[in-house]
Amino acid sequence: MPKISSLLVNGAKRPVDADAQSSLLSVLREQLDLTGTKYGCGEGQCGACTVLIDGIPHRSCLTPVADAEGKAITTIEGLAQGAHLHPLQEAFLAEEAMQCAYCTSGMIMSGVGLLRTDPNPTETKIKEALDGNICRCGTHPRIVAAVQRAARLMTHSMKGGAQ
Amino acid sequence: MNERENIPTAIEPERYELREARAYVFDLTRRDLFKFLGAGALILCASSRATALQESGRGRRRMDDMPKDIGAWLHIGEDGRVTVFTGKVEVGQNIRTSLSQAVAEELHVPTSQLKLIMGDTLLTPYDMGTFGSRTTPTMNLQLRKAAAAACDMLKDLAAQTWNIPRENLLAANGKISDPVSKNSATYGDLLKHRELAQLIPDQDPLLPATEWKVAGKPLLKIDGRDFVTGAHKYPSDQKRPGMLYGKVVRPSKFEAKLASVDTSAAEKMPGVVVVRDGEFIGVAAPSEELATRAAAAIKSEWNAAPQPSSKNVFGYLRNNPEARESSDASPKASSPTNAISATYNVAYIAHAPLEPRAALAEWNGDMLTVWTGTQRPFGVREELAAAFHIPQESVQVLMPDTGSGYGGKHTGETAIEAARLARAAKKPVKVVWTRKEEFTWAYFRPAGVIDISASVDSNGHLAYWEFTNFNSGGSGLNTPYNAEVRNEHFQPTKYPLRQGSYRGLAATANHFARESFMDELAHQAKLDPLEFRLKNLKDDRLRAVFEATAKKFGWPPAKKSPGQGFGIAGGVEKGGYVTTCAEVVVDRATGAVRVVRLVSAFECGAIVNPDGLRNQVEGSNIMGLGGALFEAIDFEDGRILNAAFSKYRVPRFKDVPAIETVLLDRKDLPSAGAGETPIVGVAPAIGNAIFDATGIRLRSLPVVPNGLAAT
């Protein structure tokens, strides 16, 4: 069986020893101890395992690790720049957009993916983009508010940077 | 030996609500505690009964004799850091934050100086479990009392040290100071090289809520950063050196007995440990994928008797009554001739916590340590001790903050599975249930059948009220409305699926039936549904939330467009008062039902954390939406047919309506819990709104799993 020997995760090349068909989720969690990415269903229905591959949200439970080889993988652990949180992480805190927070990593990664392609999404667009992510505690309105807040923060800082 | 015999296969509904707290057996002495915690001050909160015993007759007892019913304790170290120990656990209801607020309030320290150790059976006092909305009314009070006593002790200490009157001293920001002499010292400085211990009774007086400065105000989740960065380690994220991953081979059906098993193929896989112990068959392997392959390679045959299905469950419940626990207290009155009757059904539903059950077990000789997500760490300790025939003192259960529970994580089966595999493998083993296992082998919210018969007199007053709940439970059974004659019963029955607690217990089923039927009675009496309720209501607190919701929602609403409907419902349970208004839009051409707005008012006494409370009310509305509209476990002959998120529909972003919440803060009343009760009004408010829109009365939960019939 072909093997995968390294992955590019959160900006660093990391050695792994995985079968090509192993799920990216299992390799991230078991071999790289990146447990911020969660198992929720194993069928791509809940979004708890969402990571970015070359900036695009993917369900890592359904992604064979071979498909991610050589590509830039970003997990929840790789979003903050040192002590500086990503604006969407800040927004989740400010809006208290969590209860048990088990869905939070996947929600944030899906939200970051959305904001990358649509910096100022409407409420409808946000709900569409996150509809594949399940929150059982029922914090949906807060999560929508957090994405909107992050959009404002990011637009503002971009404008600020241009001045 | 067959460990599985020790796993409770059936959990009585609400059995946890009925169980008395067992007296705590305290293993540690004061000396042990200081050895473990370091010098400083130790405040223990015990029930007033124990303290009274302690102080009776024989003068002051030495603190080495610990009372047996300590609920919580608090330690302040020489570095000023405050550590709070409680057996309660965090599953997203945000008590780590609200309990911290309570301690910060009374001890006058910033919350950043506080740490809560929760749900660790070695370190925290015995606790029956985190359920029944009991944390705020009980643990919150105990910790406030411990913190207040600690603050008093620090003032005494400062007064002695500076030789000044205690009355002048102020406590703020982790310091005691005297504005006159300008003396000031941190708590840590005052406690240097000391080992002070104090036992306080549960009945000590406290600051009234009107004087709260930290509590009563919103506080963001205190360790929120760990959750948005992925740093927090949930039970399923735990890891130990040399750890293996475990999988259990499941029976083909519920109640099935093992006929034959062939484990030879799995045993040949390198690195795989196979365990066969009675009916328990499991594997452990160095990766989860290998463990999954090994479990799949085991061939097993099972025999099971035919079992009921979801299609005939309601008839099954009605036709299989069991003895009632209590005899009928009220005389049986025959129902009047003008009474109307209806039957309501409630389906089995799953908690579906996003983090499935998980446990990591590690043996060191005869000592067993288990990290697991459970609402009852001490209950799981008992289960483990019984399963392995070892003393409870040999078992430590730790509960990392967990990916939710909703009443669904009271039992310890995953912990037992991991521990059994770890004992055979002689290595730590982690078992994380798959989503299919979580949907199949956990327990469910009970299905139920509810019969109601009632009559209304010519003045619009309830004259007769008869209400019988088959199987789903007794919570919220009794009507808050006045009725001259009342007959209300819970009728236990045989039941086809493993069932147990769920957020709000049977109060959801009972409120669905009662508040839907109140709507039916209002229409029969030609009265506005709110007016009819208020006419029959004496309880001022419930009346106040009805009026608050009505005001926010705009009740009675003016009908605007075809297909639009409005409903109202409410109730009281576990010290919380809730009312909910729903607006729905029904597309009669397609039968699609959309809930567009939910407005609720909630009152639970003095509010501890307004934003945390609002979050719980919003979450209850959304979780309640699923059970109201479409959630149902589909089962047939001992198998679950929809054990996946692709087949079991839960609320998603597109399902979520506009949600508005009114919180009534009653600072003059003790705080009640809030994680459960706000869910009870959702289903009847939606059902009543659908009736308002269509004239169709839906009497079975979920009301529209596939939409309405198109017309």
Boltz contact constraints between the chains, C-beta under 6 A:
constraints:
  - contact:
      token1: [A, 22]
      token2: [B, 289]
      max_distance: 6.0
  - contact:
      token1: [A, 26]
      token2: [B, 288]
      max_distance: 6.0
  - contact:
      token1: [A, 26]
      token2: [B, 289]
      max_distance: 6.0
  - contact:
      token1: [A, 30]
      token2: [B, 287]
      max_distance: 6.0
  - contact:
      token1: [A, 35]
      token2: [B, 237]
      max_distance: 6.0
  - contact:
      token1: [A, 36]
      token2: [B, 230]
      max_distance: 6.0
  - contact:
      token1: [A, 40]
      token2: [B, 354]
      max_distance: 6.0
  - contact:
      token1: [A, 41]
      token2: [B, 435]
      max_distance: 6.0
  - contact:
      token1: [A, 41]
      token2: [B, 645]
      max_distance: 6.0
  - contact:
      token1: [A, 43]
      token2: [B, 646]
      max_distance: 6.0
  - contact:
      token1: [A, 45]
      token2: [B, 645]
      max_distance: 6.0
  - contact:
      token1: [A, 45]
      token2: [B, 646]
      max_distance: 6.0
  - contact:
      token1: [A, 46]
      token2: [B, 645]
      max_distance: 6.0
  - contact:
      token1: [A, 76]
      token2: [B, 230]
      max_distance: 6.0
  - contact:
      token1: [A, 77]
      token2: [B, 230]
      max_distance: 6.0
  - contact:
      token1: [A, 80]
      token2: [B, 229]
      max_distance: 6.0
  - contact:
      token1: [A, 89]
      token2: [B, 228]
      max_distance: 6.0
  - contact:
      token1: [A, 92]
      token2: [B, 228]
      max_distance: 6.0
  - contact:
      token1: [A, 93]
      token2: [B, 224]
      max_distance: 6.0
  - contact:
      token1: [A, 93]
      token2: [B, 228]
      max_distance: 6.0
  - contact:
      token1: [A, 96]
      token2: [B, 220]
      max_distance: 6.0
  - contact:
      token1: [A, 96]
      token2: [B, 611]
      max_distance: 6.0
  - contact:
      token1: [A, 98]
      token2: [B, 227]
      max_distance: 6.0
  - contact:
      token1: [A, 99]
      token2: [B, 92]
      max_distance: 6.0
  - contact:
      token1: [A, 99]
      token2: [B, 619]
      max_distance: 6.0
  - contact:
      token1: [A, 100]
      token2: [B, 91]
      max_distance: 6.0
  - contact:
      token1: [A, 100]
      token2: [B, 92]
      max_distance: 6.0
  - contact:
      token1: [A, 100]
      token2: [B, 403]
      max_distance: 6.0
  - contact:
      token1: [A, 100]
      token2: [B, 404]
      max_distance: 6.0
  - contact:
      token1: [A, 101]
      token2: [B, 227]
      max_distance: 6.0
  - contact:
      token1: [A, 102]
      token2: [B, 354]
      max_distance: 6.0
  - contact:
      token1: [A, 102]
      token2: [B, 355]
      max_distance: 6.0
  - contact:
      token1: [A, 102]
      token2: [B, 403]
      max_distance: 6.0
  - contact:
      token1: [A, 103]
      token2: [B, 354]
      max_distance: 6.0
  - contact:
      token1: [A, 104]
      token2: [B, 227]
      max_distance: 6.0
  - contact:
      token1: [A, 105]
      token2: [B, 230]
      max_distance: 6.0
  - contact:
      token1: [A, 127]
      token2: [B, 653]
      max_distance: 6.0
  - contact:
      token1: [A, 127]
      token2: [B, 654]
      max_distance: 6.0
  - contact:
      token1: [A, 130]
      token2: [B, 653]
      max_distance: 6.0
  - contact:
      token1: [A, 131]
      token2: [B, 652]
      max_distance: 6.0
  - contact:
      token1: [A, 131]
      token2: [B, 653]
      max_distance: 6.0
  - contact:
      token1: [A, 131]
      token2: [B, 654]
      max_distance: 6.0
  - contact:
      token1: [A, 134]
      token2: [B, 650]
      max_distance: 6.0
  - contact:
      token1: [A, 136]
      token2: [B, 354]
      max_distance: 6.0
  - contact:
      token1: [A, 136]
      token2: [B, 404]
      max_distance: 6.0
  - contact:
      token1: [A, 137]
      token2: [B, 92]
      max_distance: 6.0
  - contact:
      token1: [A, 137]
      token2: [B, 404]
      max_distance: 6.0
  - contact:
      token1: [A, 137]
      token2: [B, 619]
      max_distance: 6.0
  - contact:
      token1: [A, 138]
      token2: [B, 619]
      max_distance: 6.0
  - contact:
      token1: [A, 138]
      token2: [B, 622]
      max_distance: 6.0
  - contact:
      token1: [A, 138]
      token2: [B, 623]
      max_distance: 6.0
  - contact:
      token1: [A, 140]
      token2: [B, 653]
      max_distance: 6.0
  - contact:
      token1: [A, 140]
      token2: [B, 656]
      max_distance: 6.0
  - contact:
      token1: [A, 141]
      token2: [B, 659]
      max_distance: 6.0
